[in-house]
C-alpha cells in the first residue's frame, strides 16, 4: 500500500481526506486506483495532476515506480507565469 497525501482541491474530491492509501506500483496505477476508490477525483485527474515522489515533481510520468515507503503527494497542475 502507498500512502498518498492529497493537496488543495483534491481533498474535497476525496471526501475531505488529506491522506489516503492505495495499492499501486506506478503513477498510472495510482491514478487508476484513486479514481476507482474516489470517483470525485476523476474530473481533476482528467484535467491533470502532478505527483511529488520523494521530493521530485512528475507530470505524466505514467510508469514511474512508486515504492511503499515513498513520500507521495498528489496535487493539481500548477499554472501561472
N, CA, C and O atoms as CSV, one atom per row, in Angstrom:
chain,resi,resn,atom,element,x,y,z
A,1,UNK,N,N,0.847,-1.188,0.000
A,1,UNK,CA,C,0.000,0.000,0.000
A,1,UNK,C,C,0.884,1.241,0.000
A,1,UNK,O,O,1.955,1.272,0.606
A,2,UNK,N,N,0.401,2.253,-0.696
A,2,UNK,CA,C,1.106,3.527,-0.781
A,2,UNK,C,C,0.258,4.589,-0.105
A,2,UNK,O,O,-0.932,4.716,-0.392
A,3,UNK,N,N,0.871,5.354,0.796
A,3,UNK,CA,C,0.173,6.488,1.402
A,3,UNK,C,C,0.331,7.681,0.483
A,3,UNK,O,O,1.438,8.016,0.063
A,4,UNK,N,N,-0.803,8.328,0.171
A,4,UNK,CA,C,-0.809,9.463,-0.748
A,4,UNK,C,C,-1.395,10.671,-0.033
A,4,UNK,O,O,-2.540,10.639,0.418
A,5,UNK,N,N,-0.618,11.722,0.067
A,5,UNK,CA,C,-1.127,12.979,0.630
A,5,UNK,C,C,-1.783,13.748,-0.518
A,5,UNK,O,O,-1.185,13.936,-1.577
A,6,UNK,N,N,-3.011,14.185,-0.291
A,6,UNK,CA,C,-3.755,14.945,-1.299
A,6,UNK,C,C,-3.627,16.425,-1.010
A,6,UNK,O,O,-3.768,16.854,0.135
A,7,UNK,N,N,-3.361,17.204,-2.041
A,7,UNK,CA,C,-3.083,18.618,-1.897
A,7,UNK,C,C,-4.223,19.449,-2.475
A,7,UNK,O,O,-4.795,19.099,-3.507
A,8,UNK,N,N,-4.540,20.525,-1.820
A,8,UNK,CA,C,-5.501,21.510,-2.335
A,8,UNK,C,C,-6.880,20.949,-2.582
A,8,UNK,O,O,-7.440,20.240,-1.746
A,9,UNK,N,N,-7.427,21.277,-3.754
A,9,UNK,CA,C,-8.802,20.904,-4.105
A,9,UNK,C,C,-9.002,19.399,-4.224
A,9,UNK,O,O,-10.143,18.936,-4.224
A,10,UNK,N,N,-7.944,18.634,-4.323
A,10,UNK,CA,C,-8.088,17.174,-4.416
A,10,UNK,C,C,-8.683,16.594,-3.134
A,10,UNK,O,O,-9.335,15.550,-3.163
A,11,UNK,N,N,-8.457,17.265,-2.024
A,11,UNK,CA,C,-9.005,16.783,-0.750
A,11,UNK,C,C,-10.527,16.759,-0.774
A,11,UNK,O,O,-11.150,15.792,-0.335
A,12,UNK,N,N,-11.115,17.821,-1.286
A,12,UNK,CA,C,-12.585,17.884,-1.344
A,12,UNK,C,C,-13.144,16.760,-2.200
A,12,UNK,O,O,-14.182,16.185,-1.874
A,13,UNK,N,N,-12.463,16.447,-3.288
A,13,UNK,CA,C,-12.935,15.409,-4.204
A,13,UNK,C,C,-12.758,14.006,-3.627
A,13,UNK,O,O,-13.311,13.043,-4.158
A,14,UNK,N,N,-11.994,13.887,-2.548
A,14,UNK,CA,C,-11.775,12.590,-1.896
A,14,UNK,C,C,-12.432,12.570,-0.522
A,14,UNK,O,O,-11.868,12.075,0.454
A,15,UNK,N,N,-13.626,13.118,-0.477
A,15,UNK,CA,C,-14.440,13.099,0.741
A,15,UNK,C,C,-13.758,13.808,1.914
A,15,UNK,O,O,-13.955,13.435,3.071
A,16,UNK,N,N,-12.957,14.830,1.607
A,16,UNK,CA,C,-12.317,15.627,2.640
A,16,UNK,C,C,-11.064,15.028,3.252
A,16,UNK,O,O,-10.498,15.602,4.183
A,17,UNK,N,N,-10.625,13.893,2.750
A,17,UNK,CA,C,-9.450,13.237,3.317
A,17,UNK,C,C,-8.160,13.932,2.863
A,17,UNK,O,O,-8.038,14.351,1.712
A,18,UNK,N,N,-7.222,14.042,3.771
A,18,UNK,CA,C,-5.935,14.644,3.426
A,18,UNK,C,C,-4.910,13.589,3.016
A,18,UNK,O,O,-3.934,13.890,2.329
A,19,UNK,N,N,-5.144,12.354,3.447
A,19,UNK,CA,C,-4.246,11.258,3.096
A,19,UNK,C,C,-5.060,9.995,2.880
A,19,UNK,O,O,-5.976,9.695,3.646
A,20,UNK,N,N,-4.722,9.256,1.830
A,20,UNK,CA,C,-5.412,8.005,1.513
A,20,UNK,C,C,-4.355,6.937,1.233
A,20,UNK,O,O,-3.187,7.257,1.015
A,21,UNK,N,N,-4.764,5.679,1.239
A,21,UNK,CA,C,-3.873,4.574,0.908
A,21,UNK,C,C,-4.450,3.790,-0.257
A,21,UNK,O,O,-5.644,3.489,-0.290
A,22,UNK,N,N,-3.583,3.460,-1.218
A,22,UNK,CA,C,-3.994,2.661,-2.370
A,22,UNK,C,C,-2.893,1.663,-2.703
A,22,UNK,O,O,-1.734,1.851,-2.333
A,23,UNK,N,N,-3.266,0.616,-3.397
A,23,UNK,CA,C,-2.316,-0.382,-3.871
A,23,UNK,C,C,-1.888,0.026,-5.271
A,23,UNK,O,O,-2.690,-0.020,-6.204
A,24,UNK,N,N,-0.629,0.426,-5.424
A,24,UNK,CA,C,-0.130,0.864,-6.723
A,24,UNK,C,C,1.386,0.750,-6.770
A,24,UNK,O,O,2.073,0.925,-5.764
A,25,UNK,N,N,1.897,0.449,-7.977
A,25,UNK,CA,C,3.343,0.362,-8.172
A,25,UNK,C,C,3.868,1.438,-9.110
A,25,UNK,O,O,5.075,1.673,-9.168
A,26,UNK,N,N,2.959,2.106,-9.858
A,26,UNK,CA,C,3.357,3.162,-10.792
A,26,UNK,C,C,2.403,4.348,-10.662
A,26,UNK,O,O,1.335,4.238,-10.059
A,27,UNK,N,N,2.801,5.477,-11.233
A,27,UNK,CA,C,1.970,6.682,-11.241
A,27,UNK,C,C,0.618,6.387,-11.891
A,27,UNK,O,O,-0.415,6.813,-11.375
A,28,UNK,N,N,0.608,5.671,-13.005
A,28,UNK,CA,C,-0.638,5.337,-13.710
A,28,UNK,C,C,-1.541,4.462,-12.836
A,28,UNK,O,O,-2.740,4.721,-12.738
A,29,UNK,N,N,-0.984,3.440,-12.208
A,29,UNK,CA,C,-1.776,2.586,-11.320
A,29,UNK,C,C,-2.346,3.399,-10.162
A,29,UNK,O,O,-3.491,3.197,-9.759
A,30,UNK,N,N,-1.556,4.305,-9.639
A,30,UNK,CA,C,-2.003,5.161,-8.543
A,30,UNK,C,C,-3.235,5.964,-8.953
A,30,UNK,O,O,-4.223,6.012,-8.221
A,31,UNK,N,N,-3.170,6.593,-10.128
A,31,UNK,CA,C,-4.305,7.390,-10.604
A,31,UNK,C,C,-5.527,6.515,-10.850
A,31,UNK,O,O,-6.644,6.889,-10.490
A,32,UNK,N,N,-5.320,5.354,-11.462
A,32,UNK,CA,C,-6.442,4.439,-11.726
A,32,UNK,C,C,-7.121,4.007,-10.428
A,32,UNK,O,O,-8.350,4.004,-10.346
A,33,UNK,N,N,-6.339,3.643,-9.420
A,33,UNK,CA,C,-6.910,3.195,-8.141
A,33,UNK,C,C,-7.630,4.335,-7.425
A,33,UNK,O,O,-8.676,4.126,-6.810
A,34,UNK,N,N,-7.068,5.538,-7.506
A,34,UNK,CA,C,-7.722,6.679,-6.865
A,34,UNK,C,C,-9.083,6.957,-7.492
A,34,UNK,O,O,-10.045,7.240,-6.779
A,35,UNK,N,N,-9.173,6.881,-8.814
A,35,UNK,CA,C,-10.453,7.124,-9.494
A,35,UNK,C,C,-11.455,6.026,-9.149
A,35,UNK,O,O,-12.643,6.303,-8.983
A,36,UNK,N,N,-10.988,4.781,-9.038
A,36,UNK,CA,C,-11.879,3.674,-8.657
A,36,UNK,C,C,-12.440,3.886,-7.254
A,36,UNK,O,O,-13.627,3.664,-7.014
A,37,UNK,N,N,-11.592,4.311,-6.339
A,37,UNK,CA,C,-11.980,4.445,-4.935
A,37,UNK,C,C,-12.695,5.760,-4.655
A,37,UNK,O,O,-13.620,5.807,-3.843
A,38,UNK,N,N,-12.269,6.825,-5.326
A,38,UNK,CA,C,-12.829,8.167,-5.123
A,38,UNK,C,C,-13.222,8.761,-6.480
A,38,UNK,O,O,-12.471,9.559,-7.043
A,39,UNK,N,N,-14.388,8.382,-7.009
A,39,UNK,CA,C,-14.812,8.856,-8.326
A,39,UNK,C,C,-14.843,10.382,-8.447
A,39,UNK,O,O,-14.742,10.916,-9.552
A,40,UNK,N,N,-14.980,11.079,-7.333
A,40,UNK,CA,C,-14.976,12.537,-7.365
A,40,UNK,C,C,-13.647,13.116,-7.837
A,40,UNK,O,O,-13.591,14.273,-8.254
A,41,UNK,N,N,-12.577,12.324,-7.776
A,41,UNK,CA,C,-11.267,12.777,-8.252
A,41,UNK,C,C,-11.129,12.713,-9.771
A,41,UNK,O,O,-10.234,13.343,-10.334
A,42,UNK,N,N,-12.000,11.964,-10.439
A,42,UNK,CA,C,-11.864,11.740,-11.883
A,42,UNK,C,C,-11.770,13.024,-12.708
A,42,UNK,O,O,-10.887,13.116,-13.560
A,43,UNK,N,N,-12.643,14.026,-12.494
A,43,UNK,CA,C,-12.537,15.242,-13.315
A,43,UNK,C,C,-11.193,15.961,-13.150
A,43,UNK,O,O,-10.614,16.421,-14.134
A,44,UNK,N,N,-10.700,16.060,-11.923
A,44,UNK,CA,C,-9.418,16.734,-11.711
A,44,UNK,C,C,-8.270,15.938,-12.306
A,44,UNK,O,O,-7.359,16.513,-12.903
A,45,UNK,N,N,-8.303,14.634,-12.151
A,45,UNK,CA,C,-7.246,13.795,-12.723
A,45,UNK,C,C,-7.269,13.896,-14.245
A,45,UNK,O,O,-6.213,13.920,-14.877
A,46,UNK,N,N,-8.451,13.956,-14.836
A,46,UNK,CA,C,-8.556,14.118,-16.295
A,46,UNK,C,C,-7.974,15.465,-16.747
A,46,UNK,O,O,-7.371,15.550,-17.817
A,47,UNK,N,N,-8.152,16.518,-15.936
A,47,UNK,CA,C,-7.576,17.840,-16.267
A,47,UNK,C,C,-6.067,17.835,-16.110
A,47,UNK,O,O,-5.352,18.554,-16.808
A,48,UNK,N,N,-5.595,17.016,-15.188
A,48,UNK,CA,C,-4.160,16.887,-14.981
A,48,UNK,C,C,-3.754,17.077,-13.543
A,48,UNK,O,O,-4.255,17.958,-12.846
A,49,UNK,N,N,-2.841,16.238,-13.113
A,49,UNK,CA,C,-2.286,16.315,-11.769
A,49,UNK,C,C,-0.777,16.126,-11.847
A,49,UNK,O,O,-0.250,15.577,-12.814
A,50,UNK,N,N,-0.111,16.585,-10.826
A,50,UNK,CA,C,1.323,16.357,-10.675
A,50,UNK,C,C,1.533,15.449,-9.481
A,50,UNK,O,O,0.721,15.414,-8.557
A,51,UNK,N,N,2.630,14.718,-9.515
A,51,UNK,CA,C,2.979,13.799,-8.454
A,51,UNK,C,C,4.331,14.213,-7.887
A,51,UNK,O,O,5.312,14.326,-8.622
A,52,UNK,N,N,4.376,14.436,-6.591
A,52,UNK,CA,C,5.655,14.645,-5.924
A,52,UNK,C,C,6.033,13.308,-5.306
A,52,UNK,O,O,5.334,12.785,-4.438
A,53,UNK,N,N,7.139,12.775,-5.767
A,53,UNK,CA,C,7.595,11.472,-5.316
A,53,UNK,C,C,8.971,11.645,-4.693
A,53,UNK,O,O,9.952,11.904,-5.389
A,54,UNK,N,N,9.033,11.501,-3.390
A,54,UNK,CA,C,10.277,11.699,-2.648
A,54,UNK,C,C,10.915,13.050,-2.981
A,54,UNK,O,O,12.134,13.154,-3.117
A,55,UNK,N,N,10.080,14.075,-3.111
A,55,UNK,CA,C,10.556,15.435,-3.339
A,55,UNK,C,C,10.773,15.836,-4.780
A,55,UNK,O,O,11.115,16.989,-5.042
A,56,UNK,N,N,10.588,14.925,-5.731
A,56,UNK,CA,C,10.740,15.229,-7.156
A,56,UNK,C,C,9.350,15.268,-7.774
A,56,UNK,O,O,8.554,14.349,-7.582
A,57,UNK,N,N,9.053,16.351,-8.529
A,57,UNK,CA,C,7.723,16.502,-9.117
A,57,UNK,C,C,7.701,15.948,-10.534
A,57,UNK,O,O,8.570,16.249,-11.352
A,58,UNK,N,N,6.676,15.124,-10.806
A,58,UNK,CA,C,6.491,14.489,-12.109
A,58,UNK,C,C,5.142,14.896,-12.684
A,58,UNK,O,O,4.168,15.084,-11.955
A,59,UNK,N,N,5.106,15.028,-14.006
A,59,UNK,CA,C,3.857,15.222,-14.747
A,59,UNK,C,C,3.836,14.189,-15.852
A,59,UNK,O,O,4.785,14.088,-16.629
A,60,UNK,N,N,2.781,13.437,-15.928
A,60,UNK,CA,C,2.591,12.457,-16.999
A,60,UNK,C,C,3.740,11.462,-17.111
A,60,UNK,O,O,4.088,11.041,-18.215
A,61,UNK,N,N,4.318,11.092,-16.011
A,61,UNK,CA,C,5.374,10.081,-15.978
A,61,UNK,C,C,4.730,8.763,-15.565
A,61,UNK,O,O,5.001,8.232,-14.488
A,62,UNK,N,N,3.873,8.249,-16.438
A,62,UNK,CA,C,2.962,7.151,-16.119
A,62,UNK,C,C,3.609,5.927,-15.496
A,62,UNK,O,O,3.011,5.293,-14.627
A,63,UNK,N,N,4.814,5.581,-15.920
A,63,UNK,CA,C,5.414,4.332,-15.458
A,63,UNK,C,C,6.511,4.546,-14.411
A,63,UNK,O,O,7.334,3.664,-14.167
A,64,UNK,N,N,6.506,5.727,-13.802
A,64,UNK,CA,C,7.421,5.998,-12.709
A,64,UNK,C,C,7.085,5.076,-11.542
A,64,UNK,O,O,5.940,5.024,-11.093
A,65,UNK,N,N,8.088,4.349,-11.056
A,65,UNK,CA,C,7.866,3.385,-9.980
A,65,UNK,C,C,7.638,4.086,-8.642
A,65,UNK,O,O,8.318,5.056,-8.306
A,66,UNK,N,N,6.675,3.578,-7.895
A,66,UNK,CA,C,6.378,4.074,-6.560
A,66,UNK,C,C,6.584,2.927,-5.575
A,66,UNK,O,O,5.957,1.875,-5.698
A,67,UNK,N,N,7.454,3.133,-4.613
A,67,UNK,CA,C,7.705,2.122,-3.582
A,67,UNK,C,C,6.787,2.384,-2.385
A,67,UNK,O,O,6.399,3.529,-2.154
A,68,UNK,N,N,6.437,1.363,-1.631
A,68,UNK,CA,C,5.542,1.547,-0.483
A,68,UNK,C,C,6.042,2.574,0.527
A,68,UNK,O,O,5.236,3.241,1.174
A,69,UNK,N,N,7.356,2.712,0.671
A,69,UNK,CA,C,7.906,3.648,1.644
A,69,UNK,C,C,8.106,5.059,1.075
A,69,UNK,O,O,8.558,5.952,1.791
A,70,UNK,N,N,7.775,5.265,-0.199
A,70,UNK,CA,C,7.958,6.575,-0.829
A,70,UNK,C,C,7.048,7.631,-0.218
A,70,UNK,O,O,5.940,7.334,0.227
A,71,UNK,N,N,7.535,8.870,-0.205
A,71,UNK,CA,C,6.696,10.005,0.177
A,71,UNK,C,C,5.975,10.462,-1.095
A,71,UNK,O,O,6.611,10.871,-2.066
A,72,UNK,N,N,4.641,10.387,-1.076
A,72,UNK,CA,C,3.844,10.667,-2.271
A,72,UNK,C,C,2.852,11.790,-1.975
A,72,UNK,O,O,2.070,11.715,-1.027
A,73,UNK,N,N,2.899,12.835,-2.807
A,73,UNK,CA,C,1.942,13.930,-2.709
A,73,UNK,C,C,1.337,14.132,-4.092
A,73,UNK,O,O,2.062,14.295,-5.073
A,74,UNK,N,N,0.013,14.123,-4.169
A,74,UNK,CA,C,-0.688,14.360,-5.430
A,74,UNK,C,C,-1.294,15.745,-5.390
A,74,UNK,O,O,-1.954,16.111,-4.418
A,75,UNK,N,N,-1.070,16.528,-6.456
A,75,UNK,CA,C,-1.560,17.898,-6.485
A,75,UNK,C,C,-2.053,18.270,-7.875
A,75,UNK,O,O,-1.614,17.686,-8.866
A,76,UNK,N,N,-2.973,19.249,-7.957
A,76,UNK,CA,C,-3.406,19.727,-9.265
A,76,UNK,C,C,-2.213,20.337,-9.998
A,76,UNK,O,O,-1.258,20.802,-9.376
A,77,UNK,N,N,-2.286,20.329,-11.353
A,77,UNK,CA,C,-1.232,21.008,-12.122
A,77,UNK,C,C,-1.100,22.430,-11.650
A,77,UNK,O,O,-2.093,23.113,-11.400
A,78,UNK,N,N,0.115,22.865,-11.530
A,78,UNK,CA,C,0.376,24.252,-11.187
A,78,UNK,C,C,0.399,25.073,-12.484
A,78,UNK,O,O,1.037,24.684,-13.463
A,79,UNK,N,N,-0.296,26.199,-12.476
A,79,UNK,CA,C,-0.301,27.065,-13.657
A,79,UNK,C,C,0.103,28.465,-13.240
A,79,UNK,O,O,0.114,28.801,-12.056
A,80,UNK,N,N,0.424,29.247,-14.197
A,80,UNK,CA,C,0.811,30.632,-13.910
A,80,UNK,C,C,2.055,30.997,-14.686
A,80,UNK,O,O,2.538,30.231,-15.519
A,81,UNK,N,N,2.561,32.172,-14.400
A,81,UNK,CA,C,3.732,32.572,-15.173
A,81,UNK,C,C,4.634,33.484,-14.443
A,81,UNK,O,O,5.661,33.898,-14.981
